[in-house]
Amino acid sequence: MEFLRPATWDEALAAKAEHPGALPISGGTDVMVEINFDATRPEYLLDLTRIEELTDWSADGERLRIGAGVTYTSLIADLADRLPGLAMASRTVGSPQIRNRGTVAGNLGSASPAGDAHPPLLADDAVVEAHSARGVRHIPITEFYTGVKRNALEPDELIAAVLVPPADGPQQFAKIGTRNAMVISVTAFGLALHPSTGTVGAAFGSAAPTPRRATKAEQFLAAELTESGRWDSRAELDPAAVTRFGALVAEAATPIDDVRGTADYRTHALSVMARRTLVWAWTDYRRKRVRTCA
């Protein structure tokens, strides 16, 4: 295995163009596990840790541009107020040591259905910014996942950043594992309420071959909140609507039985998490109205 260590982004893209099979490594929290267990043995490793520009984030129009080298720890410290759902998910990733090294872009590159960053990125309608020596391509997050641990990157492309709109309403994330910490999710759920557009983002992981949005659940809840006038009144939720939302989220899942949990358990857990996160998010939404009026 050869080790490539470019000093600049242009050098990295040139190396990837010359060696399309080169496996990028930054935090290494997924890559080294795969290598240590001999699950993958690339001819080349492409080390991106010397490229400082990847560790920056900035405002990019109506979105935040999070560089591919921004760690979970940095995201929690710097962006929790702007991206609360993604920050909540980041806090559940591994241990402090793993959060200090791991990145959201690494989660995207691995494209595991159990990746914790995927549900909030889907709920936020994020965009993946991919670079190659040929140019720049923006991939909507809903088109990025193509199969189990497969993504839409071309062989010569590298993830430069992920573009995420800052929250315009409450966001929540919930995860179930076989223990309380340092665990791969049995299933996970992300929710984002968008009062400015009257829309809802709802997505889950580890309950389908790829991370997935619960489109029918999103449409149902958005219509319910609009037709009932609750976006404006911030009245309490209809319990029947909460139950229906949870059921629609569960219907969107196509889980399997594995060593971490059964398909039935994942389906039930998703329904419970969807209901709970909706109540939590709506409570936050109503409290902000109370504080504004006080």
C-alpha positions in Angstrom: 0.0 0.0 0.0 1.4 3.4 -1.1 0.9 6.5 1.0 0.3 9.8 -0.8 0.5 13.0 1.2 -0.3 16.1 -0.8 0.4 19.6 0.7 -2.3 21.4 -1.3 -5.8 20.8 -2.5 -4.7 21.0 -6.2 -2.0 18.4 -5.4 -4.7 16.2 -3.8 -7.0 16.4 -6.8 -4.1 15.7 -9.2 -3.2 12.6 -7.1 -6.8 11.4 -7.2 -7.0 11.9 -11.0 -3.8 9.9 -11.4 -4.8 7.2 -9.0 -8.7 7.0 -9.0 -8.6 4.0 -6.7 -6.8 6.0 -4.0 -8.7 5.9 -0.7 -8.9 9.4 1.0 -8.1 9.5 4.7 -8.4 12.4 7.1 -9.7 11.4 10.6 -9.3 7.7 9.7 -12.0 6.6 12.2 -13.7 4.5 9.6 -10.9 3.9 7.1 -8.5 2.4 9.7 -11.1 0.0 11.0 -11.7 -1.3 7.5 -8.0 -1.7 6.9 -7.2 -3.2 10.3 -10.0 -5.8 9.7 -8.7 -6.4 6.2 -12.1 -5.4 4.8 -10.4 -3.2 2.3 -6.8 -3.0 1.0 -6.4 0.0 -1.3 -3.3 0.3 -3.5 -3.0 4.0 -2.4 -4.0 5.9 0.7 -4.5 9.6 0.1 -3.8 11.6 3.2 -5.6 15.0 3.3 -4.6 16.1 6.8 -2.0 18.6 5.6 -4.6 20.7 3.7 -5.6 23.4 6.1 -8.4 24.9 4.0 -10.4 21.7 4.5 -10.7 22.4 8.2 -12.5 25.8 7.7 -16.2 26.6 7.6 -17.8 29.8 6.3 -21.1 31.3 5.2 -21.7 30.6 1.6 -24.8 32.5 0.5 -27.8 31.0 2.2 -25.9 28.0 3.3 -23.0 27.2 5.7 -20.0 25.6 3.9 -18.4 23.0 6.2 -15.0 21.9 5.0 -14.3 18.2 4.6 -11.8 18.4 7.4 -14.0 20.0 10.0 -14.2 17.6 12.9 -17.3 16.7 15.0 -15.7 18.5 18.0 -15.2 21.7 16.0 -18.8 21.4 14.6 -20.2 21.1 18.1 -18.1 24.0 19.4 -18.6 26.4 16.5 -21.9 25.5 14.9 -24.3 24.1 17.5 -26.4 27.3 17.4 -26.7 27.3 13.6 -27.0 23.5 13.0 -28.5 22.1 16.2 -29.6 18.8 14.7 -26.2 18.0 13.2 -24.5 19.1 16.5 -26.8 16.7 18.4 -25.8 13.9 16.1 -22.2 14.8 16.4 -22.3 14.5 20.1 -23.4 10.8 19.8 -20.4 9.9 17.6 -17.9 7.6 19.4 -15.7 8.9 22.2 -14.1 12.4 22.6 -11.0 11.0 20.8 -13.1 9.9 17.8 -15.0 13.2 17.7 -11.6 15.0 17.8 -10.6 13.2 14.6 -13.7 12.2 12.7 -15.5 14.4 10.2 -18.9 14.7 8.7 -17.3 14.4 5.3 -15.8 11.1 6.4 -19.3 9.9 7.3 -20.4 10.9 3.8 -17.5 9.2 2.1 -18.1 5.9 4.0 -21.9 6.2 3.2 -22.8 3.6 5.9 -26.5 3.5 6.5 -25.7 3.7 10.2 -23.7 7.0 10.0 -25.0 9.4 12.6 -24.6 12.6 10.4 -26.8 11.3 7.6 -30.3 11.9 9.1 -29.8 15.6 10.0 -28.0 16.2 6.7 -31.0 14.8 4.8 -33.5 16.6 7.1 -31.6 19.9 6.3 -31.5 19.2 2.6 -27.8 19.5 2.4 -25.6 19.5 -0.7 -22.3 17.8 -1.1 -19.6 19.8 -2.9 -17.3 17.4 -4.8 -14.1 18.6 -6.6 -12.0 17.0 -9.2 -9.3 18.2 -11.6 -12.1 18.6 -14.0 -14.1 21.0 -11.9 -16.7 21.3 -9.2 -20.0 19.4 -8.8 -22.8 20.0 -6.3 -24.7 16.8 -5.4 -28.0 17.1 -3.6 -27.9 14.9 -0.5 -30.9 12.9 -1.6 -28.9 11.8 -4.7 -25.7 11.1 -2.9 -26.4 7.7 -1.4 -26.5 5.0 -4.1 -26.4 1.8 -2.0 -24.9 0.2 1.1 -21.7 2.1 1.7 -21.8 3.5 -1.9 -22.1 7.1 -2.9 -22.4 9.2 -6.1 -18.8 10.4 -6.2 -16.9 9.8 -9.5 -13.6 7.9 -9.2 -11.6 11.1 -9.5 -13.7 13.2 -7.1 -13.1 14.2 -3.5 -15.5 15.8 -1.1 -14.4 19.4 -0.5 -17.3 20.5 1.7 -20.9 20.0 2.6 -23.3 22.9 2.3 -26.1 23.1 4.9 -28.6 25.8 5.4 -28.6 27.2 9.0 -31.6 26.2 11.1 -34.7 28.4 10.7 -36.6 26.4 13.3 -36.3 23.7 15.9 -34.2 20.6 15.1 -33.9 17.3 16.9 -31.9 14.0 16.7 -32.4 10.7 18.4 -30.5 7.5 18.3 -30.9 4.0 19.7 -27.9 1.7 20.3 -27.1 -1.4 22.2 -25.5 0.7 25.0 -25.4 4.3 26.0 -22.2 5.5 24.3 -19.6 4.6 21.7 -22.0 2.5 19.8 -23.2 2.1 16.2 -26.8 3.0 15.9 -29.5 0.4 15.8 -31.5 3.2 14.2 -31.5 6.9 14.2 -33.8 9.8 13.3 -33.4 13.4 12.5 -36.1 16.1 12.4 -36.0 19.7 11.2 -39.0 22.1 11.2 -38.8 25.0 8.7 -41.4 27.6 9.7 -40.1 30.1 7.1 -41.2 27.7 4.3 -43.8 25.7 6.0 -41.9 22.5 5.4 -40.6 19.6 7.4 -37.5 17.5 7.1 -37.5 14.0 8.5 -34.9 11.3 7.9 -33.5 8.1 9.4 -30.5 5.9 9.2 -29.8 2.2 9.8 -33.3 1.1 8.7 -32.8 0.8 5.0 -30.0 0.1 2.5 -29.2 3.8 2.6 -30.0 6.7 4.8 -33.5 7.8 3.7 -36.0 10.7 4.0 -39.5 9.9 5.2 -41.2 11.9 2.4 -44.8 11.0 3.1 -44.3 11.8 6.8 -42.8 15.1 5.9 -45.6 16.0 3.6 -48.3 14.9 6.0 -46.9 17.0 8.9 -46.3 20.1 6.8 -49.9 20.0 5.5 -51.2 19.4 9.0 -49.3 22.3 10.5 -50.4 24.6 7.6 -54.0 23.6 7.4 -54.5 23.8 11.1 -52.8 27.2 11.4 -50.3 25.9 13.9 -47.3 27.4 12.3 -48.8 30.8 13.2 -50.7 30.0 16.4 -48.1 27.6 17.8 -51.0 25.7 19.5 -50.4 22.3 20.9 -50.1 19.4 18.5 -53.0 17.1 17.7 -52.1 13.8 19.4 -53.6 11.9 16.4 -51.3 13.8 14.1 -48.3 13.0 16.2 -49.2 9.3 16.1 -49.8 9.4 12.3 -46.5 11.1 11.8 -44.7 8.3 13.7 -46.5 5.7 11.7 -45.6 7.2 8.3 -41.9 7.4 9.3 -42.0 3.7 10.2 -43.7 2.9 6.9 -40.8 4.5 5.0 -38.3 2.1 6.5 -37.1 -1.2 5.0 -34.9 -2.6 7.8 -33.2 -6.0 8.2 -32.5 -8.3 11.1 -28.8 -8.2 12.2 -26.7 -8.6 15.2 -27.7 -5.1 16.6 -31.5 -5.5 16.3 -34.4 -7.0 14.5 -36.3 -5.4 11.7 -39.5 -5.2 13.8 -37.6 -3.5 16.6 -36.1 -0.9 14.3 -39.5 -0.1 12.8 -41.1 0.3 16.2 -38.2 2.4 17.5 -38.4 4.7 14.5 -42.1 5.4 15.2 -41.3 6.1 18.8 -38.4 8.4 18.0 -40.3 10.3 15.4 -43.1 11.0 17.8 -40.8 12.0 20.6 -38.6 14.3 18.6 -41.7 16.0 17.1 -43.0 16.7 20.5 -39.6 18.0 21.7 -39.2 20.2 18.6 -42.7 21.6 18.8 -42.2 22.4 22.5 -39.1 24.3 21.6 -41.0 26.2 18.9 -43.8 27.1 21.4 -41.4 28.2 24.1 -39.7 30.7 21.7 -43.1 32.3 21.1 -43.6 32.6 24.8 -40.2 34.2 25.3 -40.9 36.6 22.4 -44.2 37.7 23.9 -43.0 38.0 27.5 
